[in-house]
Amino acid sequence: MRERLLELRKYFNMTQKEFGEKIGMTQSTYSPLENGREIRDSYVKLICNTYHINEDWFRKGVLPMFIDDRDKDFDELLTIFESFSPPLRKLLLKQAEVLQAFSNDLT
């Protein structure tokens, strides 16, 4: 599992600190998981739920990697969106609606 944990973190282009923080761990708690420490079931479930990972992939390497096969761009966009304050989120949604209407006009 540790190989897939490392693969997952690299997929999201995150440091150990960033990856760990998103699941509520410090870097010093997270690091041993990549370096051979047993990954408890509660951590497996937390990682899979947080990052939308197929638990069979995480445990055994059974594809698909993601539960809903979301792509990296969508995950990155969602991460950015979640970092905004509520007023900025509303502004971004309005801009997205404008872009969507513009896109629909082009087709």
JOSUL-V820536 format. One record per pair of residues at least 12 apart in sequence whose ideal C-beta (glycine too) atoms are under 10 Angstrom apart, sorted by the first residue. I is the first residue (numbers start at 0). J is the second residue. Records with the same first field share a line. If there is no record, write none. Layout:
I = J ; J
//
This chain:
0 = 32 ; 33 ; 37 ; 38 ; 42 ; 43 ; 46 ; 57 ; 58 ; 59 ; 60
1 = 31 ; 32 ; 33 ; 34 ; 35 ; 36 ; 37 ; 38
2 = 33 ; 60
3 = 38 ; 46 ; 52 ; 56 ; 57 ; 58 ; 59 ; 60 ; 64
4 = 18 ; 29 ; 32 ; 33 ; 38 ; 42 ; 43 ; 46 ; 52 ; 57
5 = 18 ; 32 ; 33 ; 34
6 = 56 ; 57 ; 60 ; 64
7 = 46 ; 47 ; 50 ; 52 ; 56 ; 57 ; 64 ; 65
8 = 29 ; 32 ; 33 ; 46 ; 50
10 = 50 ; 52 ; 64 ; 65 ; 71 ; 74
11 = 50 ; 71 ; 74 ; 75 ; 78
12 = 71 ; 75
13 = 50 ; 78
14 = 26 ; 29
15 = 27 ; 28 ; 29 ; 30 ; 32 ; 33 ; 34
16 = 29 ; 30
17 = 29 ; 78
18 = 32 ; 33 ; 46 ; 49 ; 50
19 = 32 ; 33
21 = 45 ; 46 ; 49 ; 50 ; 78 ; 81
22 = 42 ; 45 ; 46 ; 48 ; 49 ; 50
23 = 45 ; 49
24 = 42 ; 45 ; 46
28 = 42
29 = 42 ; 46
32 = 46
38 = 57 ; 58
40 = 54 ; 58
43 = 57 ; 58
44 = 57
47 = 65 ; 66
48 = 66
50 = 64 ; 65 ; 66 ; 74
51 = 64 ; 65 ; 66 ; 67 ; 68 ; 69 ; 73 ; 74 ; 77
52 = 64 ; 65 ; 66
53 = 65 ; 66 ; 67 ; 68
54 = 66
76 = 91 ; 95
79 = 91
80 = 92 ; 95
//
